[in-house]
């Protein structure tokens, strides 16, 4: 059998991350390292999935922005497979909504730590393993809230700033690493003016759309662009 396709998915204990792992686990010759911050309980969906398919779904500690966790995870994957084909940087955080006048530096830092620094540290530690794969991809699960062109009319300033920064990082990776396909994507079809509309499809539907985009993505067609989960391109 050929070498398996190795995925790393962060924020994999619930929501879109869990659905990504679940759908990937149904694919042949595939291994998924499912990143978590806090170890899942034995009765959790992720733990049960891993128990059923222990050679396919491998939970691994990957705290966003934690250099030690990320470096240790990279060493584990390197020892087992020597490569990573696809990284889906899915872990994210949205702080309580506040008007601009009410924001504090702490609000900004809390979202930057996960939404930007988390992706940066993840990439820095996994880039050697990505470069060992034949067609590596680093995908950032972002949000239309980070689109400067849209500037949605809801009080998501700190979240939007952090996601706009993550979008720039994804673009810069695509520019600086010609061997890696990198792009951010908004994981909901709805681009309305409320948070409810931003999350109007189910995690399972979102995961299906995300994987469809990733599967067909090439450097020429998708690299360095901002995508909606329905396959349409978004304005930065």
C-alpha positions in Angstrom: 0.0 0.0 0.0 1.2 3.5 -0.8 2.0 6.0 1.9 -1.1 7.4 3.6 -2.3 10.9 3.2 -1.5 12.6 6.5 -3.7 15.4 7.8 -3.4 17.6 10.8 -6.6 19.3 12.0 -6.6 21.7 15.0 -9.6 22.4 17.1 -10.8 18.9 16.4 -12.8 18.1 19.6 -16.1 19.7 18.4 -17.9 21.6 15.7 -16.3 21.9 12.3 -13.0 20.4 13.4 -14.7 17.2 14.7 -16.7 17.0 11.4 -13.5 17.4 9.4 -11.9 14.5 11.3 -15.0 12.4 11.0 -15.3 12.8 7.2 -11.6 12.3 6.6 -11.7 9.1 8.7 -14.1 7.6 6.1 -11.5 8.0 3.4 -9.1 5.1 2.5 -5.4 5.2 3.3 -5.8 8.4 5.4 -4.4 9.3 8.8 -5.6 12.3 10.8 -3.8 13.9 13.7 -6.7 15.5 15.6 -5.4 18.4 17.6 -6.8 19.3 21.0 -6.0 21.7 23.9 -7.6 19.6 26.7 -7.6 15.8 26.3 -11.0 14.6 25.3 -13.0 12.5 27.8 -13.4 8.8 27.0 -17.1 9.3 26.1 -16.4 12.2 23.8 -17.1 11.9 20.1 -13.4 12.3 19.2 -12.3 9.7 21.7 -14.9 7.2 20.5 -13.9 7.8 16.9 -10.3 7.3 17.7 -11.1 4.1 19.7 -12.9 2.7 16.6 -10.1 3.6 14.2 -6.9 3.9 16.3 -4.6 3.7 13.2 -6.6 6.4 11.4 -7.6 9.0 14.0 -4.8 10.0 16.4 -5.7 12.7 19.0 -2.7 14.8 19.7 -2.1 17.8 22.1 -1.8 20.9 20.0 -2.5 24.0 22.1 -2.8 27.1 19.9 0.3 29.2 20.0 2.1 26.8 22.5 5.6 26.3 21.1 6.3 23.2 23.2 3.0 21.4 22.2 3.5 22.2 18.6 7.1 21.1 18.5 6.3 17.9 20.3 3.5 17.1 17.9 5.8 17.7 15.0 8.3 15.2 16.4 5.7 12.6 16.9 4.4 12.9 13.3 7.9 13.0 11.9 8.9 9.8 13.6 5.8 8.0 12.4 5.3 9.3 8.8 8.1 11.9 8.1 5.6 14.2 6.3 2.3 16.0 6.5 0.2 16.4 3.4 -2.5 18.8 4.6 -2.8 21.0 7.6 -6.2 22.5 8.5 -5.6 25.3 11.0 -9.1 25.3 12.4 -8.8 26.3 16.0 -10.3 29.7 16.6 -11.7 32.0 19.3 -14.3 34.8 19.3 -14.3 36.9 22.5 -17.5 38.5 23.8 -18.7 41.2 21.4 -17.9 44.8 22.2 -18.2 48.2 20.5 -14.9 49.7 19.5 -15.1 52.2 22.4 -15.3 49.4 24.9 -12.4 47.2 23.6 -9.4 46.6 25.8 -5.9 45.5 24.8 -6.7 42.2 26.6 -9.6 41.6 24.2 -7.4 42.0 21.2 -4.6 39.8 22.6 -6.9 37.0 23.5 -8.1 36.6 19.9 -4.7 37.2 18.3 -3.1 34.5 20.5 -5.3 31.8 18.9 -6.5 33.2 15.6 -3.1 34.5 14.4 -0.3 33.3 16.6 -1.8 29.8 16.8 -1.6 29.4 13.0 1.9 30.9 12.8 3.3 28.6 15.4 1.6 25.6 13.8 3.0 26.4 10.4 6.5 27.1 11.8 6.7 23.7 13.4 5.1 21.7 10.6 6.6 23.4 7.5 9.5 20.9 7.3 7.0 18.0 7.3 4.8 19.8 4.7 7.9 20.3 2.5 8.5 16.5 2.6 5.1 15.9 1.1 4.5 15.8 -2.7 1.7 18.5 -2.8 1.4 20.1 0.6 -1.4 22.4 1.7 -1.8 24.7 4.6 -5.4 25.8 5.0 -6.6 28.5 7.4 -10.2 28.4 8.5 -11.0 32.1 8.6 -14.1 34.2 8.5 -15.7 36.9 6.4 -15.5 38.9 9.5 -11.8 39.4 8.5 -12.7 40.9 5.2 -11.8 44.6 5.1 -13.9 45.0 2.0 -17.0 43.7 3.7 -16.5 45.2 7.1 -19.6 43.6 8.4 -21.9 45.8 10.5 -21.7 43.9 13.7 -19.5 44.5 16.8 -16.8 42.0 15.9 -13.9 44.4 15.7 -11.3 42.5 17.6 -12.3 39.2 16.0 -12.2 40.8 12.6 -8.8 42.3 13.1 -7.4 38.9 14.2 -8.9 37.1 11.2 -7.7 39.8 8.8 -4.2 39.2 10.2 -4.6 35.5 9.8 -5.7 36.0 6.2 -2.5 38.0 5.5 -0.4 35.2 7.0 -2.1 32.6 4.8 -1.5 34.8 1.7 2.2 35.4 2.7 2.8 31.7 3.2 1.5 31.1 -0.3 3.8 33.8 -1.7 6.9 32.8 0.3 6.6 29.1 -0.1 6.2 28.2 -3.8 5.9 24.5 -2.9 3.0 24.9 -0.5 -0.6 25.7 -1.4 -2.0 28.1 1.3 -5.2 30.0 1.5 -7.8 31.2 4.0 -11.5 30.3 3.7 -14.7 31.4 5.3 -16.4 28.3 6.6 -20.1 29.3 6.2 -22.1 30.0 3.0 -23.9 33.0 4.5 -22.3 36.5 4.3 -25.0 38.5 6.0 -24.7 41.1 8.6 -25.2 39.0 11.7 -23.2 36.4 13.5 -26.1 34.0 13.1 -25.9 34.3 9.4 -22.2 33.9 9.5 -22.7 30.4 10.9 -25.9 29.5 9.1 -24.9 26.0 7.8 -24.2 23.0 10.0 -20.7 21.9 10.9 -21.1 18.8 8.8 -22.1 20.8 5.7 -19.2 23.2 6.3 -16.7 20.3 6.6 -18.0 18.8 3.4 -17.5 22.2 1.6 -14.1 22.7 3.1 -12.8 19.3 2.0 -14.2 19.7 -1.5 -12.2 23.0 -1.8 -9.0 21.5 -0.4 -9.2 18.4 -2.6 -9.3 20.3 -5.8 -7.1 23.2 -4.8 -3.9 23.9 -6.8 -1.4 26.6 -6.5 -2.6 28.2 -9.7 -6.3 28.1 -9.0 -6.6 28.5 -5.3 -3.3 29.5 -3.7 -3.2 32.9 -2.1 -6.9 33.7 -2.6 -9.7 34.1 0.0 -12.4 31.5 -0.4 -16.0 31.0 0.7 -16.9 27.4 1.5 -19.3 27.4 -1.4 -16.3 27.8 -3.8 -16.7 31.5 -4.6 -13.8 33.9 -4.1 -14.1 36.6 -1.4 -12.7 40.1 -1.3 -9.9 40.8 1.1 
